[in-house]
Amino acid sequence: MAFAWKASGLTYNRYLAITARVVRRSLKEQPRLQAERRGEMDLRFAKWTNGRQGEVKSLASANAAAMAEGAGQAQ
């Protein structure tokens, strides 16, 4: 039996990010604010091709773009 997140085409990390966001949003005001601050990320990554580093991108903005792209494909 396949996991629901895998069957829907999500990676496990994406699945965890979505579930963490849902849990944070379901909390009451004060705990929610504290949890949202912990959930903020300032990570950057670059794709390497043929031994050369590509453009450095923010992980948060790349994740948001991928989520928007995924939402557009689902419709």
All heavy atoms as TSV, in Angstrom:
chain	resi	resn	atom	element	x	y	z
A	1	MET	N	N	0.832	-1.174	0.000
A	1	MET	CA	C	0.000	0.000	0.000
A	1	MET	C	C	0.883	1.247	0.000
A	1	MET	O	O	1.801	1.388	0.790
A	1	MET	CB	C	-0.874	-0.012	1.253
A	1	MET	CG	C	-1.760	1.177	1.369
A	1	MET	SD	S	-2.780	1.025	2.838
A	1	MET	CE	C	-2.803	2.721	3.306
A	2	ALA	N	N	0.620	2.150	-0.920
A	2	ALA	CA	C	1.408	3.384	-1.017
A	2	ALA	C	C	0.866	4.421	-0.033
A	2	ALA	O	O	-0.316	4.440	0.285
A	2	ALA	CB	C	1.337	3.932	-2.434
A	3	PHE	N	N	1.760	5.247	0.433
A	3	PHE	CA	C	1.346	6.350	1.295
A	3	PHE	C	C	0.607	7.378	0.453
A	3	PHE	O	O	0.878	7.555	-0.726
A	3	PHE	CB	C	2.564	6.993	1.953
A	3	PHE	CG	C	3.271	6.082	2.910
A	3	PHE	CD1	C	4.462	5.475	2.556
A	3	PHE	CD2	C	2.739	5.824	4.156
A	3	PHE	CE1	C	5.108	4.641	3.440
A	3	PHE	CE2	C	3.384	4.991	5.048
A	3	PHE	CZ	C	4.574	4.383	4.683
A	4	ALA	N	N	-0.327	8.082	1.074
A	4	ALA	CA	C	-1.139	9.074	0.355
A	4	ALA	C	C	-0.262	10.196	-0.208
A	4	ALA	O	O	-0.482	10.643	-1.331
A	4	ALA	CB	C	-2.209	9.640	1.276
A	5	TRP	N	N	0.745	10.659	0.553
A	5	TRP	CA	C	1.605	11.736	0.068
A	5	TRP	C	C	2.412	11.284	-1.134
A	5	TRP	O	O	2.648	12.050	-2.054
A	5	TRP	CB	C	2.510	12.273	1.179
A	5	TRP	CG	C	3.407	11.260	1.821
A	5	TRP	CD1	C	3.146	10.541	2.945
A	5	TRP	CD2	C	4.700	10.848	1.379
A	5	TRP	NE1	N	4.192	9.706	3.233
A	5	TRP	CE2	C	5.160	9.864	2.288
A	5	TRP	CE3	C	5.507	11.204	0.308
A	5	TRP	CZ2	C	6.395	9.244	2.144
A	5	TRP	CZ3	C	6.734	10.584	0.171
A	5	TRP	CH2	C	7.162	9.612	1.090
A	6	LYS	N	N	2.824	10.029	-1.143
A	6	LYS	CA	C	3.605	9.509	-2.253
A	6	LYS	C	C	2.725	9.318	-3.484
A	6	LYS	O	O	3.127	9.626	-4.607
A	6	LYS	CB	C	4.247	8.178	-1.855
A	6	LYS	CG	C	5.307	7.700	-2.820
A	6	LYS	CD	C	5.924	6.398	-2.352
A	6	LYS	CE	C	7.218	6.675	-1.656
A	6	LYS	NZ	N	7.968	5.459	-1.345
A	7	ALA	N	N	1.512	8.820	-3.262
A	7	ALA	CA	C	0.583	8.598	-4.370
A	7	ALA	C	C	0.172	9.910	-5.028
A	7	ALA	O	O	-0.110	9.943	-6.229
A	7	ALA	CB	C	-0.653	7.857	-3.867
A	8	SER	N	N	0.166	11.006	-4.263
A	8	SER	CA	C	-0.219	12.298	-4.834
A	8	SER	C	C	0.948	13.016	-5.496
A	8	SER	O	O	0.781	14.114	-6.018
A	8	SER	CB	C	-0.835	13.186	-3.758
A	8	SER	OG	O	0.133	13.521	-2.799
A	9	GLY	N	N	2.135	12.414	-5.461
A	9	GLY	CA	C	3.288	13.000	-6.144
A	9	GLY	C	C	4.120	13.943	-5.304
A	9	GLY	O	O	4.959	14.668	-5.826
A	10	LEU	N	N	3.912	13.967	-3.984
A	10	LEU	CA	C	4.693	14.829	-3.098
A	10	LEU	C	C	5.941	14.103	-2.621
A	10	LEU	O	O	5.929	12.889	-2.452
A	10	LEU	CB	C	3.873	15.219	-1.869
A	10	LEU	CG	C	2.651	16.099	-2.088
A	10	LEU	CD1	C	1.869	16.221	-0.796
A	10	LEU	CD2	C	3.056	17.457	-2.592
A	11	THR	N	N	6.986	14.871	-2.361
A	11	THR	CA	C	8.137	14.287	-1.686
A	11	THR	C	C	7.837	14.282	-0.196
A	11	THR	O	O	6.948	14.998	0.269
A	11	THR	CB	C	9.415	15.110	-1.935
A	11	THR	OG1	O	9.247	16.407	-1.353
A	11	THR	CG2	C	9.721	15.227	-3.415
A	12	TYR	N	N	8.576	13.503	0.556
A	12	TYR	CA	C	8.329	13.428	1.995
A	12	TYR	C	C	8.605	14.785	2.650
A	12	TYR	O	O	7.862	15.212	3.536
A	12	TYR	CB	C	9.192	12.341	2.623
A	12	TYR	CG	C	8.875	12.102	4.077
A	12	TYR	CD1	C	7.639	11.598	4.459
A	12	TYR	CD2	C	9.794	12.401	5.058
A	12	TYR	CE1	C	7.322	11.389	5.784
A	12	TYR	CE2	C	9.496	12.187	6.397
A	12	TYR	CZ	C	8.260	11.679	6.752
A	12	TYR	OH	O	7.961	11.481	8.072
A	13	ASN	N	N	9.653	15.484	2.212
A	13	ASN	CA	C	9.954	16.799	2.787
A	13	ASN	C	C	8.837	17.794	2.502
A	13	ASN	O	O	8.482	18.598	3.358
A	13	ASN	CB	C	11.280	17.329	2.257
A	13	ASN	CG	C	12.448	16.647	2.890
A	13	ASN	OD1	O	12.332	16.080	3.969
A	13	ASN	ND2	N	13.589	16.680	2.223
A	14	ARG	N	N	8.285	17.766	1.308
A	14	ARG	CA	C	7.176	18.673	0.965
A	14	ARG	C	C	5.957	18.337	1.831
A	14	ARG	O	O	5.273	19.213	2.334
A	14	ARG	CB	C	6.844	18.531	-0.516
A	14	ARG	CG	C	5.650	19.305	-0.989
A	14	ARG	CD	C	5.951	20.665	-1.413
A	14	ARG	NE	N	7.060	20.628	-2.339
A	14	ARG	CZ	C	7.620	21.682	-2.849
A	14	ARG	NH1	N	7.146	22.848	-2.568
A	14	ARG	NH2	N	8.650	21.591	-3.646
A	15	TYR	N	N	5.691	17.031	1.993
A	15	TYR	CA	C	4.584	16.574	2.843
A	15	TYR	C	C	4.749	17.095	4.270
A	15	TYR	O	O	3.812	17.619	4.871
A	15	TYR	CB	C	4.519	15.053	2.815
A	15	TYR	CG	C	3.676	14.443	3.894
A	15	TYR	CD1	C	2.288	14.488	3.833
A	15	TYR	CD2	C	4.271	13.798	4.979
A	15	TYR	CE1	C	1.516	13.920	4.829
A	15	TYR	CE2	C	3.507	13.229	5.973
A	15	TYR	CZ	C	2.125	13.290	5.887
A	15	TYR	OH	O	1.364	12.728	6.876
A	16	LEU	N	N	5.960	16.992	4.818
A	16	LEU	CA	C	6.214	17.485	6.173
A	16	LEU	C	C	6.025	18.992	6.268
A	16	LEU	O	O	5.479	19.496	7.251
A	16	LEU	CB	C	7.626	17.116	6.619
A	16	LEU	CG	C	7.870	15.647	6.929
A	16	LEU	CD1	C	9.328	15.429	7.295
A	16	LEU	CD2	C	6.967	15.164	8.032
A	17	ALA	N	N	6.453	19.732	5.259
A	17	ALA	CA	C	6.293	21.179	5.265
A	17	ALA	C	C	4.818	21.567	5.261
A	17	ALA	O	O	4.397	22.478	5.981
A	17	ALA	CB	C	7.004	21.793	4.056
A	18	ILE	N	N	4.032	20.868	4.470
A	18	ILE	CA	C	2.595	21.159	4.396
A	18	ILE	C	C	1.912	20.847	5.718
A	18	ILE	O	O	1.130	21.645	6.232
A	18	ILE	CB	C	1.942	20.376	3.244
A	18	ILE	CG1	C	2.445	20.919	1.903
A	18	ILE	CG2	C	0.423	20.452	3.316
A	18	ILE	CD1	C	2.074	20.059	0.716
A	19	THR	N	N	2.213	19.686	6.291
A	19	THR	CA	C	1.572	19.317	7.553
A	19	THR	C	C	1.998	20.248	8.687
A	19	THR	O	O	1.174	20.605	9.534
A	19	THR	CB	C	1.862	17.856	7.938
A	19	THR	OG1	O	3.278	17.651	7.986
A	19	THR	CG2	C	1.242	16.898	6.938
A	20	ALA	N	N	3.258	20.669	8.701
A	20	ALA	CA	C	3.720	21.600	9.736
A	20	ALA	C	C	2.991	22.929	9.609
A	20	ALA	O	O	2.580	23.528	10.621
A	20	ALA	CB	C	5.227	21.815	9.623
A	21	ARG	N	N	2.794	23.413	8.380
A	21	ARG	CA	C	2.075	24.664	8.166
A	21	ARG	C	C	0.627	24.541	8.632
A	21	ARG	O	O	0.096	25.456	9.265
A	21	ARG	CB	C	2.115	25.041	6.682
A	21	ARG	CG	C	1.571	26.419	6.416
A	21	ARG	CD	C	1.651	26.850	4.962
A	21	ARG	NE	N	2.724	26.249	4.227
A	21	ARG	CZ	C	2.557	25.595	3.067
A	21	ARG	NH1	N	1.372	25.480	2.525
A	21	ARG	NH2	N	3.595	25.067	2.438
A	22	VAL	N	N	-0.012	23.413	8.357
A	22	VAL	CA	C	-1.402	23.204	8.777
A	22	VAL	C	C	-1.511	23.207	10.299
A	22	VAL	O	O	-2.409	23.828	10.869
A	22	VAL	CB	C	-1.955	21.888	8.185
A	22	VAL	CG1	C	-3.282	21.502	8.821
A	22	VAL	CG2	C	-2.110	22.006	6.681
A	23	VAL	N	N	-0.580	22.533	10.963
A	23	VAL	CA	C	-0.609	22.490	12.428
A	23	VAL	C	C	-0.383	23.883	13.004
A	23	VAL	O	O	-1.089	24.306	13.914
A	23	VAL	CB	C	0.447	21.497	12.970
A	23	VAL	CG1	C	0.615	21.646	14.474
A	23	VAL	CG2	C	0.053	20.081	12.617
A	24	ARG	N	N	0.584	24.638	12.443
A	24	ARG	CA	C	0.842	25.987	12.940
A	24	ARG	C	C	-0.384	26.874	12.795
A	24	ARG	O	O	-0.706	27.656	13.679
A	24	ARG	CB	C	2.012	26.614	12.177
A	24	ARG	CG	C	3.342	26.195	12.696
A	24	ARG	CD	C	4.442	27.008	12.030
A	24	ARG	NE	N	5.545	26.110	11.747
A	24	ARG	CZ	C	5.914	25.700	10.546
A	24	ARG	NH1	N	5.305	26.136	9.474
A	24	ARG	NH2	N	6.909	24.878	10.403
A	25	ARG	N	N	-1.065	26.772	11.683
A	25	ARG	CA	C	-2.238	27.624	11.443
A	25	ARG	C	C	-3.427	27.243	12.311
A	25	ARG	O	O	-4.341	28.040	12.488
A	25	ARG	CB	C	-2.634	27.565	9.971
A	25	ARG	CG	C	-1.648	28.286	9.081
A	25	ARG	CD	C	-2.066	28.232	7.651
A	25	ARG	NE	N	-1.107	28.945	6.810
A	25	ARG	CZ	C	-1.146	28.949	5.498
A	25	ARG	NH1	N	-2.083	28.287	4.861
A	25	ARG	NH2	N	-0.244	29.611	4.814
A	26	SER	N	N	-3.440	26.028	12.839
A	26	SER	CA	C	-4.580	25.591	13.660
A	26	SER	C	C	-4.439	25.984	15.133
A	26	SER	O	O	-5.386	25.815	15.893
A	26	SER	CB	C	-4.746	24.075	13.548
A	26	SER	OG	O	-3.664	23.414	14.172
A	27	LEU	N	N	-3.290	26.509	15.521
A	27	LEU	CA	C	-3.061	26.877	16.915
A	27	LEU	C	C	-3.755	28.192	17.264
A	27	LEU	O	O	-4.082	28.993	16.392
A	27	LEU	CB	C	-1.556	27.017	17.173
A	27	LEU	CG	C	-0.722	25.757	17.011
A	27	LEU	CD1	C	0.757	26.106	17.095
A	27	LEU	CD2	C	-1.091	24.722	18.043
A	28	LYS	N	N	-3.926	28.421	18.566
A	28	LYS	CA	C	-4.456	29.703	19.039
A	28	LYS	C	C	-3.418	30.793	18.783
A	28	LYS	O	O	-2.261	30.503	18.474
A	28	LYS	CB	C	-4.793	29.618	20.523
A	28	LYS	CG	C	-5.976	28.718	20.793
A	28	LYS	CD	C	-6.343	28.721	22.259
A	28	LYS	CE	C	-7.541	27.826	22.482
A	28	LYS	NZ	N	-7.929	27.807	23.887
A	29	GLU	N	N	-3.823	32.033	18.939
A	29	GLU	CA	C	-3.020	33.190	18.517
A	29	GLU	C	C	-1.578	33.190	19.043
A	29	GLU	O	O	-0.646	33.215	18.258
A	29	GLU	CB	C	-3.726	34.482	18.931
A	29	GLU	CG	C	-3.058	35.737	18.435
A	29	GLU	CD	C	-3.176	35.915	16.930
A	29	GLU	OE1	O	-4.086	35.332	16.321
A	29	GLU	OE2	O	-2.335	36.636	16.365
A	30	GLN	N	N	-1.374	33.192	20.349
A	30	GLN	CA	C	-0.020	33.312	20.899
A	30	GLN	C	C	0.869	32.115	20.528
A	30	GLN	O	O	1.973	32.317	20.024
A	30	GLN	CB	C	-0.067	33.506	22.426
A	30	GLN	CG	C	1.273	33.839	23.042
A	30	GLN	CD	C	1.861	35.138	22.506
A	30	GLN	OE1	O	1.155	36.048	22.085
A	30	GLN	NE2	N	3.171	35.225	22.516
A	31	PRO	N	N	0.426	30.874	20.730
A	31	PRO	CA	C	1.273	29.746	20.311
A	31	PRO	C	C	1.504	29.721	18.800
A	31	PRO	O	O	2.559	29.324	18.321
A	31	PRO	CB	C	0.494	28.516	20.760
A	31	PRO	CG	C	-0.413	28.994	21.829
A	31	PRO	CD	C	-0.732	30.411	21.487
A	32	ARG	N	N	0.505	30.196	18.031
A	32	ARG	CA	C	0.648	30.210	16.576
A	32	ARG	C	C	1.750	31.174	16.149
A	32	ARG	O	O	2.572	30.848	15.290
A	32	ARG	CB	C	-0.672	30.618	15.913
A	32	ARG	CG	C	-0.598	30.637	14.393
A	32	ARG	CD	C	-1.908	31.053	13.764
A	32	ARG	NE	N	-2.382	32.341	14.213
A	32	ARG	CZ	C	-1.950	33.522	13.743
A	32	ARG	NH1	N	-1.027	33.567	12.825
A	32	ARG	NH2	N	-2.448	34.638	14.211
A	33	LEU	N	N	1.796	32.352	16.759
A	33	LEU	CA	C	2.834	33.325	16.430
A	33	LEU	C	C	4.226	32.784	16.744
A	33	LEU	O	O	5.163	32.950	15.968
A	33	LEU	CB	C	2.588	34.644	17.168
A	33	LEU	CG	C	1.346	35.425	16.741
A	33	LEU	CD1	C	1.147	36.629	17.645
A	33	LEU	CD2	C	1.446	35.839	15.294
A	34	GLN	N	N	4.347	32.124	17.901
A	34	GLN	CA	C	5.637	31.538	18.268
A	34	GLN	C	C	6.035	30.435	17.292
A	34	GLN	O	O	7.185	30.345	16.871
A	34	GLN	CB	C	5.572	30.986	19.687
A	34	GLN	CG	C	5.442	32.050	20.744
A	34	GLN	CD	C	5.183	31.463	22.127
A	34	GLN	OE1	O	4.881	30.290	22.267
A	34	GLN	NE2	N	5.293	32.305	23.146
A	35	ALA	N	N	5.088	29.591	16.897
A	35	ALA	CA	C	5.373	28.494	15.975
A	35	ALA	C	C	5.707	29.018	14.582
A	35	ALA	O	O	6.587	28.476	13.906
A	35	ALA	CB	C	4.180	27.543	15.908
A	36	GLU	N	N	5.028	30.079	14.146
A	36	GLU	CA	C	5.314	30.648	12.829
A	36	GLU	C	C	6.717	31.232	12.774
A	36	GLU	O	O	7.396	31.124	11.762
A	36	GLU	CB	C	4.272	31.706	12.464
A	36	GLU	CG	C	2.954	31.109	12.038
A	36	GLU	CD	C	1.908	32.163	11.712
A	36	GLU	OE1	O	2.190	33.371	11.878
A	36	GLU	OE2	O	0.811	31.762	11.308
A	37	ARG	N	N	7.157	31.848	13.867
A	37	ARG	CA	C	8.529	32.375	13.907
A	37	ARG	C	C	9.542	31.248	13.792
A	37	ARG	O	O	10.566	31.396	13.137
A	37	ARG	CB	C	8.762	33.175	15.179
A	37	ARG	CG	C	8.237	34.576	15.085
A	37	ARG	CD	C	8.656	35.416	16.281
A	37	ARG	NE	N	7.455	36.069	16.762
A	37	ARG	CZ	C	6.888	35.876	17.936
A	37	ARG	NH1	N	7.438	35.069	18.803
A	37	ARG	NH2	N	5.792	36.499	18.263
A	38	ARG	N	N	9.262	30.121	14.421
A	38	ARG	CA	C	10.169	28.971	14.317
A	38	ARG	C	C	10.164	28.398	12.911
A	38	ARG	O	O	11.142	27.808	12.472
A	38	ARG	CB	C	9.760	27.882	15.305
A	38	ARG	CG	C	10.156	28.152	16.725
A	38	ARG	CD	C	10.016	26.901	17.575
A	38	ARG	NE	N	8.691	26.303	17.497
A	38	ARG	CZ	C	7.688	26.541	18.335
A	38	ARG	NH1	N	7.862	27.394	19.326
A	38	ARG	NH2	N	6.535	25.946	18.193
A	39	GLY	N	N	9.051	28.545	12.209
A	39	GLY	CA	C	8.924	27.973	10.875
A	39	GLY	C	C	9.555	28.803	9.773
A	39	GLY	O	O	9.665	28.354	8.636
A	40	GLU	N	N	9.959	30.036	10.078
A	40	GLU	CA	C	10.588	30.881	9.073
A	40	GLU	C	C	11.947	30.314	8.713
A	40	GLU	O	O	12.669	29.787	9.556
A	40	GLU	CB	C	10.747	32.304	9.600
A	40	GLU	CG	C	9.432	33.016	9.809
A	40	GLU	CD	C	9.608	34.382	10.436
A	40	GLU	OE1	O	10.766	34.822	10.626
A	40	GLU	OE2	O	8.590	34.993	10.757
A	41	MET	N	N	12.299	30.419	7.440
A	41	MET	CA	C	13.595	29.902	7.034
A	41	MET	C	C	14.319	30.917	6.157
A	41	MET	O	O	13.705	31.666	5.410
A	41	MET	CB	C	13.447	28.572	6.314
A	41	MET	CG	C	12.469	28.530	5.202
A	41	MET	SD	S	12.336	26.858	4.588
A	41	MET	CE	C	10.733	26.930	3.859
A	42	ASP	N	N	15.596	30.928	6.287
A	42	ASP	CA	C	16.432	31.808	5.489
A	42	ASP	C	C	17.542	30.974	4.870
A	42	ASP	O	O	18.720	31.245	5.058
A	42	ASP	CB	C	16.995	32.931	6.356
A	42	ASP	CG	C	17.707	33.990	5.536
A	42	ASP	OD1	O	17.333	34.184	4.363
A	42	ASP	OD2	O	18.649	34.611	6.059
A	43	LEU	N	N	17.151	29.942	4.153
A	43	LEU	CA	C	18.116	29.052	3.525
A	43	LEU	C	C	18.252	29.392	2.045
A	43	LEU	O	O	17.301	29.809	1.405
A	43	LEU	CB	C	17.667	27.597	3.674
A	43	LEU	CG	C	17.491	27.097	5.108
A	43	LEU	CD1	C	16.910	25.697	5.097
A	43	LEU	CD2	C	18.812	27.120	5.842
A	44	ARG	N	N	19.410	29.182	1.524
A	44	ARG	CA	C	19.656	29.422	0.106
A	44	ARG	C	C	20.291	28.174	-0.491
A	44	ARG	O	O	20.947	27.406	0.192
A	44	ARG	CB	C	20.582	30.616	-0.080
A	44	ARG	CG	C	20.014	31.872	0.549
A	44	ARG	CD	C	20.696	33.102	0.014
A	44	ARG	NE	N	20.131	34.301	0.596
A	44	ARG	CZ	C	19.018	34.892	0.171
A	44	ARG	NH1	N	18.345	34.371	-0.806
A	44	ARG	NH2	N	18.579	35.982	0.747
A	45	PHE	N	N	20.075	27.988	-1.786
A	45	PHE	CA	C	20.652	26.840	-2.469
A	45	PHE	C	C	21.055	27.242	-3.881
A	45	PHE	O	O	20.626	28.275	-4.398
A	45	PHE	CB	C	19.665	25.668	-2.516
A	45	PHE	CG	C	18.521	25.883	-3.458
A	45	PHE	CD1	C	18.549	25.343	-4.729
A	45	PHE	CD2	C	17.413	26.617	-3.084
A	45	PHE	CE1	C	17.506	25.540	-5.610
A	45	PHE	CE2	C	16.357	26.817	-3.945
A	45	PHE	CZ	C	16.405	26.277	-5.219
A	46	ALA	N	N	21.889	26.428	-4.482
A	46	ALA	CA	C	22.306	26.642	-5.870
A	46	ALA	C	C	22.424	25.282	-6.537
A	46	ALA	O	O	22.878	24.320	-5.926
A	46	ALA	CB	C	23.636	27.378	-5.930
A	47	LYS	N	N	22.009	25.206	-7.779
A	47	LYS	CA	C	22.136	23.976	-8.550
A	47	LYS	C	C	23.487	23.994	-9.252
A	47	LYS	O	O	23.867	24.989	-9.869
A	47	LYS	CB	C	21.008	23.891	-9.582
A	47	LYS	CG	C	21.013	22.599	-10.344
A	47	LYS	CD	C	19.794	22.499	-11.239
A	47	LYS	CE	C	19.802	21.189	-11.976
A	47	LYS	NZ	N	18.622	21.052	-12.845
A	48	TRP	N	N	24.211	22.900	-9.138
A	48	TRP	CA	C	25.522	22.782	-9.750
A	48	TRP	C	C	25.400	21.958	-11.025
A	48	TRP	O	O	24.796	20.888	-11.032
A	48	TRP	CB	C	26.509	22.111	-8.789
A	48	TRP	CG	C	26.887	22.998	-7.644
A	48	TRP	CD1	C	26.120	23.346	-6.582
A	48	TRP	CD2	C	28.127	23.672	-7.477
A	48	TRP	NE1	N	26.793	24.186	-5.745
A	48	TRP	CE2	C	28.035	24.395	-6.264
A	48	TRP	CE3	C	29.296	23.725	-8.205
A	48	TRP	CZ2	C	29.079	25.169	-5.789
A	48	TRP	CZ3	C	30.336	24.491	-7.716
A	48	TRP	CH2	C	30.233	25.207	-6.528
A	49	THR	N	N	25.981	22.459	-12.114
A	49	THR	CA	C	25.978	21.757	-13.395
A	49	THR	C	C	27.378	21.821	-13.982
A	49	THR	O	O	27.956	22.902	-14.109
A	49	THR	CB	C	24.978	22.420	-14.368
A	49	THR	OG1	O	23.708	22.520	-13.728
A	49	THR	CG2	C	24.833	21.610	-15.635
A	50	ASN	N	N	27.916	20.662	-14.331
A	50	ASN	CA	C	29.257	20.562	-14.930
A	50	ASN	C	C	30.319	21.259	-14.081
A	50	ASN	O	O	31.201	21.946	-14.590
A	50	ASN	CB	C	29.268	21.140	-16.347
A	50	ASN	CG	C	28.385	20.360	-17.280
A	50	ASN	OD1	O	28.235	19.149	-17.138
A	50	ASN	ND2	N	27.771	21.040	-18.234
A	51	GLY	N	N	30.217	21.118	-12.770
A	51	GLY	CA	C	31.207	21.673	-11.865
A	51	GLY	C	C	31.098	23.174	-11.641
A	51	GLY	O	O	31.985	23.772	-11.047
A	52	ARG	N	N	30.021	23.777	-12.111
A	52	ARG	CA	C	29.842	25.220	-11.929
A	52	ARG	C	C	28.566	25.491	-11.148
A	52	ARG	O	O	27.536	24.879	-11.384
A	52	ARG	CB	C	29.769	25.932	-13.277
A	52	ARG	CG	C	31.051	25.829	-14.059
A	52	ARG	CD	C	30.986	26.721	-15.292
A	52	ARG	NE	N	32.174	26.559	-16.085
A	52	ARG	CZ	C	33.237	27.334	-15.994
A	52	ARG	NH1	N	33.246	28.324	-15.139
A	52	ARG	NH2	N	34.291	27.132	-16.748
A	53	GLN	N	N	28.685	26.433	-10.236
A	53	GLN	CA	C	27.545	26.792	-9.406
A	53	GLN	C	C	26.598	27.684	-10.203
A	53	GLN	O	O	27.001	28.650	-10.838
A	53	GLN	CB	C	28.011	27.542	-8.164
A	53	GLN	CG	C	26.884	27.933	-7.230
A	53	GLN	CD	C	27.386	28.639	-5.996
A	53	GLN	OE1	O	28.572	28.767	-5.771
A	53	GLN	NE2	N	26.462	29.113	-5.192
A	54	GLY	N	N	25.309	27.338	-10.132
A	54	GLY	CA	C	24.283	28.146	-10.788
A	54	GLY	C	C	23.858	29.303	-9.903
A	54	GLY	O	O	24.519	29.636	-8.918
A	55	GLU	N	N	22.742	29.898	-10.258
A	55	GLU	CA	C	22.212	31.039	-9.517
A	55	GLU	C	C	21.820	30.628	-8.097
A	55	GLU	O	O	21.201	29.593	-7.898
A	55	GLU	CB	C	20.982	31.587	-10.238
A	55	GLU	CG	C	20.310	32.733	-9.559
A	55	GLU	CD	C	19.017	33.134	-10.261
A	55	GLU	OE1	O	18.702	32.594	-11.319
A	55	GLU	OE2	O	18.317	33.987	-9.698
A	56	VAL	N	N	22.187	31.438	-7.113
A	56	VAL	CA	C	21.823	31.183	-5.722
A	56	VAL	C	C	20.409	31.698	-5.508
A	56	VAL	O	O	20.105	32.847	-5.822
A	56	VAL	CB	C	22.810	31.864	-4.750
A	56	VAL	CG1	C	22.387	31.643	-3.316
A	56	VAL	CG2	C	24.218	31.345	-4.987
A	57	LYS	N	N	19.526	30.810	-4.992
A	57	LYS	CA	C	18.121	31.162	-4.798
A	57	LYS	C	C	17.725	30.952	-3.353
A	57	LYS	O	O	18.282	30.111	-2.664
A	57	LYS	CB	C	17.231	30.286	-5.676
A	57	LYS	CG	C	17.486	30.420	-7.151
A	57	LYS	CD	C	16.593	29.491	-7.934
A	57	LYS	CE	C	16.889	29.563	-9.406
A	57	LYS	NZ	N	16.066	28.626	-10.167
A	58	SER	N	N	16.731	31.691	-2.926
A	58	SER	CA	C	16.167	31.534	-1.592
A	58	SER	C	C	15.288	30.289	-1.590
A	58	SER	O	O	14.461	30.105	-2.491
A	58	SER	CB	C	15.343	32.756	-1.214
A	58	SER	OG	O	14.554	32.480	-0.092
A	59	LEU	N	N	15.441	29.446	-0.603
A	59	LEU	CA	C	14.650	28.230	-0.517
A	59	LEU	C	C	13.176	28.555	-0.313
A	59	LEU	O	O	12.301	27.917	-0.900
A	59	LEU	CB	C	15.152	27.342	0.618
A	59	LEU	CG	C	14.489	25.982	0.766
A	59	LEU	CD1	C	14.680	25.156	-0.489
A	59	LEU	CD2	C	15.036	25.256	1.961
A	60	ALA	N	N	12.865	29.575	0.470
A	60	ALA	CA	C	11.473	29.942	0.727
A	60	ALA	C	C	10.786	30.395	-0.551
A	60	ALA	O	O	9.657	29.985	-0.841
A	60	ALA	CB	C	11.405	31.032	1.787
A	61	SER	N	N	11.447	31.236	-1.363
A	61	SER	CA	C	10.814	31.710	-2.591
A	61	SER	C	C	10.714	30.597	-3.629
A	61	SER	O	O	9.724	30.506	-4.355
A	61	SER	CB	C	11.570	32.910	-3.162
A	61	SER	OG	O	12.886	32.548	-3.502
A	62	ALA	N	N	11.714	29.717	-3.692
A	62	ALA	CA	C	11.655	28.589	-4.615
A	62	ALA	C	C	10.550	27.625	-4.211
A	62	ALA	O	O	9.836	27.083	-5.068
A	62	ALA	CB	C	13.002	27.871	-4.656
A	63	ASN	N	N	10.373	27.427	-2.916
A	63	ASN	CA	C	9.314	26.559	-2.413
A	63	ASN	C	C	7.938	27.145	-2.735
A	63	ASN	O	O	7.035	26.435	-3.166
A	63	ASN	CB	C	9.468	26.361	-0.905
A	63	ASN	CG	C	8.570	25.286	-0.366
A	63	ASN	OD1	O	8.155	24.394	-1.089
A	63	ASN	ND2	N	8.263	25.367	0.909
A	64	ALA	N	N	7.780	28.448	-2.552
A	64	ALA	CA	C	6.505	29.103	-2.859
A	64	ALA	C	C	6.197	29.010	-4.345
A	64	ALA	O	O	5.050	28.760	-4.737
A	64	ALA	CB	C	6.551	30.562	-2.408
A	65	ALA	N	N	7.202	29.181	-5.189
A	65	ALA	CA	C	7.008	29.083	-6.632
A	65	ALA	C	C	6.621	27.665	-7.028
A	65	ALA	O	O	5.744	27.459	-7.879
A	65	ALA	CB	C	8.270	29.515	-7.369
A	66	ALA	N	N	7.253	26.666	-6.415
A	66	ALA	CA	C	6.924	25.272	-6.714
A	66	ALA	C	C	5.511	24.930	-6.253
A	66	ALA	O	O	4.789	24.195	-6.940
A	66	ALA	CB	C	7.936	24.343	-6.048
A	67	MET	N	N	5.106	25.469	-5.101
A	67	MET	CA	C	3.743	25.230	-4.608
A	67	MET	C	C	2.719	25.859	-5.548
A	67	MET	O	O	1.684	25.262	-5.848
A	67	MET	CB	C	3.567	25.795	-3.201
A	67	MET	CG	C	4.362	25.069	-2.139
A	67	MET	SD	S	3.828	23.399	-1.878
A	67	MET	CE	C	2.339	23.699	-0.959
A	68	ALA	N	N	2.998	27.063	-6.046
A	68	ALA	CA	C	2.086	27.735	-6.968
A	68	ALA	C	C	2.005	26.973	-8.292
A	68	ALA	O	O	0.934	26.807	-8.862
A	68	ALA	CB	C	2.547	29.169	-7.218
A	69	GLU	N	N	3.151	26.462	-8.735
A	69	GLU	CA	C	3.179	25.676	-9.970
A	69	GLU	C	C	2.398	24.378	-9.801
A	69	GLU	O	O	1.632	23.980	-10.670
A	69	GLU	CB	C	4.617	25.359	-10.367
A	69	GLU	CG	C	4.739	24.549	-11.630
A	69	GLU	CD	C	6.187	24.238	-11.951
A	69	GLU	OE1	O	7.039	25.117	-11.769
A	69	GLU	OE2	O	6.447	23.090	-12.372
A	70	GLY	N	N	2.564	23.748	-8.643
A	70	GLY	CA	C	1.840	22.510	-8.351
A	70	GLY	C	C	0.347	22.742	-8.255
A	70	GLY	O	O	-0.460	21.918	-8.691
A	71	ALA	N	N	-0.054	23.872	-7.701
A	71	ALA	CA	C	-1.472	24.198	-7.587
A	71	ALA	C	C	-2.069	24.456	-8.970
A	71	ALA	O	O	-3.211	24.091	-9.240
A	71	ALA	CB	C	-1.675	25.415	-6.698
A	72	GLY	N	N	-1.289	25.063	-9.866
A	72	GLY	CA	C	-1.762	25.318	-11.223
A	72	GLY	C	C	-1.933	24.038	-12.022
A	72	GLY	O	O	-2.836	23.915	-12.838
A	73	GLN	N	N	-1.087	23.045	-11.776
A	73	GLN	CA	C	-1.165	21.768	-12.482
A	73	GLN	C	C	-2.306	20.914	-11.965
A	73	GLN	O	O	-2.862	20.120	-12.690
A	73	GLN	CB	C	0.142	20.998	-12.347
A	73	GLN	CG	C	1.284	21.634	-13.095
A	73	GLN	CD	C	2.587	20.884	-12.869
A	73	GLN	OE1	O	2.657	19.943	-12.089
A	73	GLN	NE2	N	3.623	21.300	-13.579
A	74	ALA	N	N	-2.666	21.087	-10.691
A	74	ALA	CA	C	-3.706	20.265	-10.085
A	74	ALA	C	C	-5.090	20.643	-10.593
A	74	ALA	O	O	-6.024	19.861	-10.507
A	74	ALA	CB	C	-3.658	20.409	-8.560
A	75	GLN	N	N	-5.243	21.837	-11.107
A	75	GLN	CA	C	-6.563	22.291	-11.546
A	75	GLN	C	C	-6.877	21.861	-12.925
A	75	GLN	O	O	-6.437	21.356	-13.734
A	75	GLN	CB	C	-6.661	23.809	-11.482
A	75	GLN	CG	C	-6.590	24.275	-10.058
A	75	GLN	CD	C	-6.629	25.808	-9.976
A	75	GLN	OE1	O	-6.666	26.504	-10.963
A	75	GLN	NE2	N	-6.589	26.301	-8.764
